[in-house]
Amino acid sequence: MQRSFSQRIAPYVEAELANATWARSIGNIQQEFFYLERAHVIGQESTYWHVKVHVLMLLWASRNNSLKEILGQVFRIVGAATKTAFGLVPQGNTGGANVSPFKKMPISPELATLIEKAKSSV
């Protein structure tokens, strides 16, 4: 049985989420969000991971009292839940409220390799 993209990309997204948890544990909120952004780029073509990362970004925003980020993440959660399955995601977008939710962004070669590996796995 062939595994889905969500299943194949999971280890890479989970690694970034583990890094975010580590950064949070040492009190480095900027680094925590950086890893959430990386998880977003890697997992944004999976509805499950796309929504999950935005929820984690919303929790980050709430812990850090960032109203702009809270509002941005609520909007993005709705979009991720309703648009991802149709392929309506701006590739490379880092997912934070500091960038337009519609803006395509370059994907680093490192992350692009992980995404392609997950897409091409059989």
N, C-alpha and C positions, 0 to 999 in steps of 0.2 A: 504494500500500500504506500502510495506516495504521500509524503508529508507536505503540509501547506507552507506557504511562505511565512506565515505567522510562527509556525513551529520551527522552521529552519532559521529564522532571524532571531528567535528567542534568546539563544545563548549570548549573542552580541549585545542585544538590548539589556539583558539582565546584568551583563558585566558592567555596562555604563551605569545602570541603576545601583549596583553594588558600590561603584566608585562614588556616586552621589551620596549614598548613605555614609560611606567613610568620611567624605568631606564634611558632611553635616556633623558627624560625631566629633570632629576636631574643631568645629565652630567656623569653618571656612564656607560661608554662604555663597560667595561668588563662585568658588570652585564647584560647590554642589550644583548650582544652576548651570554651569558649564557642562557638567556631565549629563544633566537632564536634557540640555540642548543636543548633545551628541546622541543620546538615546532617541530623541525625537527624530533627528535626521535618519537614523538607521531604521527605526520602526514605523515611520509615517505611512508606509504603503499597506500596513496591516491595521484594520479598524481597531482590533483589540489593543495593540501596542500604542497606536496613535492616541486613542482615548485615554489609556492608562497614563501615558507620559503627561498629557495635559492635566489630568487630575492631580498628578504628583506636582506639577508646576503650580497648580492652584493651591495646593497645600503649602508649598514653599512660599507663595505670595501671602497666604494667610499668616503663616508663622512670622513673616518679615514685615507685616503691616503695609504691604504695597497695594493700595487700592487700584492703581492703574493695571498692575499685573493681575489682580483678582478679576477685574472686569474683562480684561483681555482673555484670560483663560476660560471664563464662563462662555464667552463668544466662541472661542476655539474648540471647546469641548463639544458644543452643539454642532459645529462644522465638521469636526473629526468623526462624530458619531453618524452624521447623515451624508457626508460626501466622500469619505475615504473609499468605500466599497465601489464607487463609480469612477475611481481613479482621479478624482478632483482634488489633488494635493499639489502644492507648489514644491517641487523637488528641491531639496537642500535647505528649505526654510527651517530655521532653528527653533521656531515655536514660541518664542517669548513675545510679550506685548511691545517690546522695543522695535519690532519689525512688523511690516504689514503682513497679515495672514495670507495674502495673495501673492507675495513676492517670491519668485524663484531665486535661489541662491546657489552659488557653486558648492559642490560637495568635495570635501578633501579626498585626495586619492586613497588614503587609508580607509575612510568610511565607505567610499565608492566600491572598493575591493570587497569589503564585507557584504555589502548589499548585493553585488553581482554574484558573489559566491552563494548566497542564500537563494537568489533567483535561479541560478543554474543547477543547483543540487537536485539530484533525482531521488 
